[in-house]
Amino acid sequence: MTLNELDFYFNSILKKENYPADPSRNGIQIQNSAPEKKQIKKVAFAVDATLDTVTAAAECGADVLFVHHGLFWDNVETPTYIHYARIAAFIKNDIALIGYHIPLDANEEVGNNFSIARACGMKSLKKFCPWRGMEIGVKGKLPKPMSVEELSEKILSNVRRLSPNAKPNQILAFGKKKISTVGIVSGGAGGDHYWAWREGLDCYITGELGHSDFNPIKEEGMNVIAGGHYNTETFGVNSLRERLFEEKGVEGIFLDFPTNL
């Protein structure tokens, strides 16, 4: 499988064309020396494209680094300072970079949000939470009512299978003592607790919260679990890694560089 064929495979699942408002440059962001000829034998997966992750990808002999947070967005940076060092490391080691942002959050098969929901055993899953004209989250029902602390521990135990040193989740427990319905939007979607409250859900799961989220959540009477921006976005890259091996037999390795944020 060549680089171009690999990206075609990823996009056959993630469908970047369905997310035109995504500011990320989804797909191949840095090619290798022969994108139509060089055979891809190993793919490294990580949440972020950084000097650490490209260095680790080179050390483990990967041909490609697949990430959720790539190096190129709407406002493309000039290759100077740390941006230059990162790009130079990819080129020096002949490692390609593929990034998928919102398509990997929202995907119903391998995406961050649906993968978190399935890890929690949730059923009756439906799209949830509008963002720039697209629904990117998921909502559903837990297999049985549980406390917000029990649900938080279930999420954390799944994260720690991938990132053993993940710190405990942040919990704001202002709602029901036993929860059944949950909405999920991974990453930096703290402000979207509003949509969970509007839809009458018992709990909202996201990555990170800001100071300005606290009082609205309290006044809504919502339960919110903030599992960490990084932690909640380890799910999608690993679901895709497992699927690539199952369907194409291409070896994948997860590179864990937690931010604890």
Secondary structure as UniProt FT lines:
FT   HELIX           3..14
FT   HELIX           16..18
FT   TURN            20..21
FT   STRAND          27..30
FT   TURN            35..37
FT   STRAND          42..48
FT   HELIX           51..59
FT   TURN            60..61
FT   STRAND          64..69
FT   HELIX           81..92
FT   TURN            93..94
FT   STRAND          96..99
FT   HELIX           102..106
FT   TURN            108..110
FT   HELIX           112..119
FT   TURN            120..121
FT   STRAND          123..131
FT   TURN            132..133
FT   STRAND          134..146
FT   HELIX           148..162
FT   TURN            164..165
FT   STRAND          170..173
FT   STRAND          179..184
FT   HELIX           190..192
FT   HELIX           193..198
FT   TURN            199..200
FT   STRAND          203..206
FT   HELIX           211..213
FT   HELIX           214..220
FT   STRAND          223..226
FT   HELIX           229..232
FT   HELIX           234..248
FT   STRAND          251..254
//
